[in-house]
Amino acid sequence: MTLKEPVPVAPGTATGTKAEPPHRSTAWPEARAAAVRAGTTARAGRAPRRLPLGQALGHTLAEPLLALTDLPSFDTSAMDGWAVAGPGPWTVRTESPVLAGHAPAAALDDGEAVRIATGAPVPPRTSAVIRSEHSRTERAGTAGLVLHALHEVAPGQDIRPRGQECRSGDELLPAGTAVTPAVLGLAAAAGYDELPVPPRPRVEVLVLGDELLTAGLPHEGLIRDALGPMLGPWLAALGAEVLATRRVGDDAEELYAAVTDSAADLVVTTGGTAAGPVDHLHRVLDKAGATLLVDGVKVRPGHPMLLAALGGRRHLVGLPGNPLAAVSGLLTLAEPLLTALAGTPLSRGRAPVQEEVHGHPHDTRLVPVVRRNGQLVPLRYNGPAMLRGIAVADGMAVVPPGGARPGQELDVLDLPWPPASGALPAQGACFT
């Protein structure tokens, strides 16, 4: 198999020659926006799947949640007490209390009362419910048991009228809402057994390189693969279904087969994005008929990352081979694409930085940080090949070209797991 010669591409979408470094990198905010557009386009036409309520936690709603019934679906008692009709005192009917889950009692006549439990359907013509603690009863000869109110009784008090919370057909929640335990409870109350959710994006990770070891200590020019163990769980934490993490050697034909044979919605590769002697990714994408949407990003670390459309709503994100540079590419391109594909919003906070952060003259910098007393504290180990900083970080601060002064507010790209601040080395060994 021979890779074909490079072909001209549309201006601004890729480099003119695939094997050369990018001539025109994309600004970091524009690259993120391009990834969101790619995910949004790919989401169109993807049919939602319906999951039982017990399996829907952590997904998002693919459609608005509409009430399937009035809530409540009948007039109910809000308290344990007495259902009464008309002005008091009231004669207590000699019958069993009205209980939740049972048919309503016969209609009340003015001057009548019946015992009622919370959640029970109020009898027809009930004018109010009197709480047990706000009433007293007495025997009154042939009249039997008589009920007296200890406080003024307002019409409709302690009755939850039908449709008080919503009417059938009302929109309870918009599409894109995260399914939390409270959402599950609301859906159940509104009559749902299943919820429509977007299908999880399918992702395959291709770890490129002959120099990578999967076990043991580095030796004789070989290094441990740090990205294989990291990327799959990271992508799964973002809500993706990770089909596989595969090793691919420095061979163009093997890479071409792996990319074109993949059944994933998103293929994530590591390394091979630059112009070295074994960097085959650009030529492989050209042969595969891919369209480069982003070819290089003005960000440090990680500027040689790329985003390509493979056709059929499939995409590829090429990450640099250095570990922290790969994290930068994941946050810049893969996460926005996946969240848009799943219909969820991007998670991003904002906070002031505690101290000056040096910046690149022209490019955005992504720097691992922790939050302390409402401020961002940069971490020392932030080189392209270093993971020691990100391993204890709360997120990555977005430092604009030129750097940031103390107190300046910066965007923060949150990580998809709880903050690790409690695990910081003693005496702040990771801090700048």
N, C-alpha and C positions, 0 to 999 in steps of 0.2 A: 504494500500500500504506500503510495507517495502522496504527500501533502501538496495541494495545488499552490500555485503562486498567489501572493497577496493580490487582492482586487481593490479598486478605489471604493471609498465609502463616503457617506454623506458628511459634509463639513460639521464639525462639532460633536459627532457621535463616536468617532474612533480616530485612531491615528491613520495616516496615509499608508504606512507600511507596518504590518502586524508585528514583525520581528524587532522593530525599533522601539525605543522608549517613547511614551506619550509625548506628543508635541504640545498638547494643550490639556492641562488638568482642569477638573471641575472644582469650583469653590465648594467648601464643605457643606454649607446649607443647601446649595443647589443639588449636590449629590444625594443628600438625604431626601430632598423633595422628589428627585427622580426615582429613588427606590420606593417611595410611597406611591407614586403614580403607577409604577410597574406592578406593585401588589394590588392596587385598586383595580387596574385593568384586568389582571389575572383572576380577580375574585368574581368579576361579572360573569354570569352564566353558571357559576358553580352552585349546584342544587344543595340546599341545606339538608342535613340529616336530623332525624328525630331521636332523641335519647330519653330513656326513662328518667324521671326526676332524680333518682338515686345515682345516676351516672353523669348528670349534667353539671355538677359543681365544677367551677373553674373555667367553663366554656363561656361564650358570649351568646346573646340572643341574635339569631340570624334574621328575625322578623320582630316587629312590635308585639308586645304581649298584650293581647286584647282580652278583656273580661268575657268569659263564657257564660256568666250568670250575674244577676244582681248580687251585690255583697252588702249586708247579708241578704240571703234569698227570701227571707220572710221576716216579719217583725218579731224581734226577740227581746227577752228580758235581759237587761244589763246587770241585774243584781238578784241575789236571793231575797225573796220577800213575798209581796202580795200583789196580784193583778187586781185592779179595782175598776169599777165603772161608775161614772157620775160622782156627785158629792157624797161625803161620808156623814156619819159612820156607815159601815158596810156590814151586811150580814155575810158570814163566811159560809160558803157552800160546803156541804158535807160530802166531799169526794177526795180522791187521792190528789196529791200535789201534781202540778204540770211540770214534767221533767224534760230535759234536753234529750233529743233523740226519739221522742214520742210524739204522737199526733196531738194537735192542739185541742184544748178543752172546748166544750160547747160555749157559744156566745154568752157573754155576761149581760145581765140586765142592770139598769141603774140601781145603785145601792148594794150590788153584790161584789164579793171578793173571793178569790181562790188562791191557795198557796202556789208559788211558782219558783223554779230554780233558775239560776243564771244560764243563759243560752237556750232556754225553752221557748217555744213559740207562744206568743201571748194570745189569749183567746180573742175572738172577734169582739169588737165594741169596747175593748179595754181602753180606758182613758189615761191610766198611769200605772206605774209600778212603785210600791212603797217598800223601802228597804226594811228588813226585819227589825233592825235596831232603831228605826224611826217610827215604830208602831207599838201598840199594846192591844191585847184582846181581853174580853170579859164575857162572862155568862150573863145572858139577859132573858131569863125565863124561857118562855115558849119561842122566843126569837133565836135561841141557840147562842152560838158564839158570835160576838160582834167585834169588829175591828175598828180601832180609833187611830188616827194619825197624830204623831207627836209634833209634826211640823206642817207648815202649809204645803199643800199638794199642788204642783203645777201640771197642767195638761201635758202629757207625753213624757213626763220625767222618767228616767231610767229605762226607757224603751229605745232599743236600736231599731230605727225604722228600716224597712226593706230599701235597699239601694243607697244606704247612708254613705258607704265607702265608694261604691261605683255602681254604674248601670251596665247591663250586658252590652258588649260592644265597645265600651270605653277603653282607650289606650292606657294601660297601666304603666308600661315601661317602653322606651324606644328600642329599636334594633341597635345592637352594639353594646347593650348593658351587660356588665359582667354578672355571671350567675353566681351569686353568693348564697349562703344559707338562708338569708332573709328573702331573697328572690325565690328560692325554692318554696318557702312557706307561702309567699303571696301567690305563686303559680298554683300550688295545691288548693289554696282557698278559692281561687278563681276557676277551678274546675279542670286543671290540666293534669294529665298522666304523663305526658312527654313534653319536651321542649325542642323547638327547632334551633339548631346550632350550626354554624359553618363547619364543614369538614376540616379536620386539622391539616395544616399544610404538611405535605410529605417532603422530607429532606434527606439527601444522601451526602455524606462527607467523603471527599477523596483527598487523602493525605499523600502529597507527592514528594518523591525524593528517595534516592538510593542510600543516602547517608544516615537514615533514621533507624534507631534501635527501638524495639518494643520491650526490652527487658535488660537488666544489668547496667553496669556503669559505662559511661562513654569511654571509647578507646580508639586509637589508631585512626583518627579523623571521623569516627562515627559518633553521633550524638543521640541522646534519647528523644523520642517523639513526645513532645509536650502537648501538641495540639490534638492528636487523636483521642487521648483520654479526656480532654477538656471540652472540645467543641460539641460532641454529641449531647452530653448532659446539659450544656449551656443552651443549645437549641431546643432541647426538650423542655427546659425551664421556661422558654419563651412560648411554649404551647405547640411546638412542632412534633410531628410523628417522625422520628428518626429511623429511616429504613435500614441504614447500615453506615458504618465507618470503615472505609476500604483503603488499603495501601496500594498506591500506584507508583511504579518505578519511573525513572527518568527516561521514558520512552514515548515518543509522540503517538505511535500507533496504539499503544496500550491506553493512553489517555483519551484519544479520540473514541475508542470503543467504550470506555467507561462513561464518558459524557453522553454519547449518543444512545447508549443502551439503557441509561438510567430511567426508571419509572417515576422519579421524584418530581415534585413541583419546583423544587429548588435544589440545585446541585451546588455545594460549597466545596471549593478547592483550596488547598494551602500551598503557597509557593508557586513558582513558575510564571509570575505576573510581570516580571521585568524583562531584560533583554540578554540574559546570560546564555551560555552555550547549551544549557539543558532547559531553558525556559520556553516550553513549547505551547503554552496556553493560547497565546494570540493566534498562532497559526492553526491550531486545532479548532478554535472557534470560527476562524475564517472558513476552513474546510467544511465545518458543520453548518454553514450558512447562518451563523448567529449574527445578531445586530448588537453592536456595542453601544450601550446606553450611557455608561460612565467608564472612561478609560483613564484612570489616574485621578486622584483627589488632592486638593491643596490642604493636606492635613499631615501632622507629624505626631506620632509615628504612623506609618502605614500608607504613604502616598501612592505606591504602585498598585493599589486595589482596583478592581473593576467589577462592573455589572453588565451582563449580557442577556438579551432575550434569545432563547433557543427555539422559539416557535411553539405553537400550540399552548400558549399561556405558561410555558416553562421558562425558568430563568436560571442563570448561573452567577454566583458571586465568587470572584477570585480574591482570596485573601493573601497577603504577603506571608512569607514563611517564618519571619521572626515572630515569637509568641505574642508580645504586647502589640506589635503592629497588626497581627491577625485579630486581636481583640478590638483594636481600633476599627478595622474593616468590618468586623461583625456588628459593632454598634452603629457604624456609619451607613452600611448598606443592607446587611442581612436582617437585622432587627426591624428597621422600618418596613422592608418589603414583607416580612412575615406578619407583622401586626396589621398592615393594610390588607393582606391576603385573608387574615382571620377576622377582619372587621373590628379590631380593637384599637383604641387610641394609644399613641406613643407615651410612655412614661418618662416624664422629665421634670425635675425640680429646678429651683433657683435659690441661691444663697450667696452672701458676701464671702469673699476670700479673706482669710486672716492675715496673710502676708503677701508681699510682692511675688508674682509668678512670671518668670521670664518667658517671652514668647518668641515665635519665629517671625522674621521680618515680614513675610508675605503669607504664611500659611496658618491655619488654625492649629492649635495644639490640644490634644486630649491628655489630661494628667490625672492619675489616680489620686483620690482625695478621701478623707474621712470628715465627718461632721462632728464638730466639737463646739458646744455652747452656741449653736445656731450659725456657726461659721465653718467655712471649708478650710481644711488644713492639707496642703499638698504633701504627697508622700515621696520619699527620696528615690526609690527604685523605679524609675519611669523610662528607662531606655528601651529601645525597640525589642531587644531580646530578653527583657526582664519580666518575670511574673511575680516577684516578691512583693511589689507594691500593690498590684491589683488583687492579690490573694487576701489582703486585709482591708481592702478599700470598701467604702460605701457607694462609690460611683466614680465616674470620670468627669472632671470639670472641663468645660469647653472654653479654652483660653483663646481670645481673638488674636489676630496678627498684631505683633507689637507687645503682647503681654498684658498683665493686669496689675493694678496697684492695690495696696491694702484697702479693704472695705468695698472694693468694686464687686457688684453682683455678677455672678456667672451662672450660666445654665449648667445643670448637672444631669448626666445620663445615668439613671439609676440602674442597678444590677438586679436581675430577676431572682433574688433571694434575700433573706434578712441581712441587715448590716452586720459586718464582722468586726466592728470596732472593739468588742470585748476581747478579741484574740490578738490585739496588737502586741508586738514584742515589748519586753520590759524596757523602760526608760526611753520609749519613743524611738527605737533604733531605726524605724523606717521613715521617720520624718526628715524633711529637708533641713 
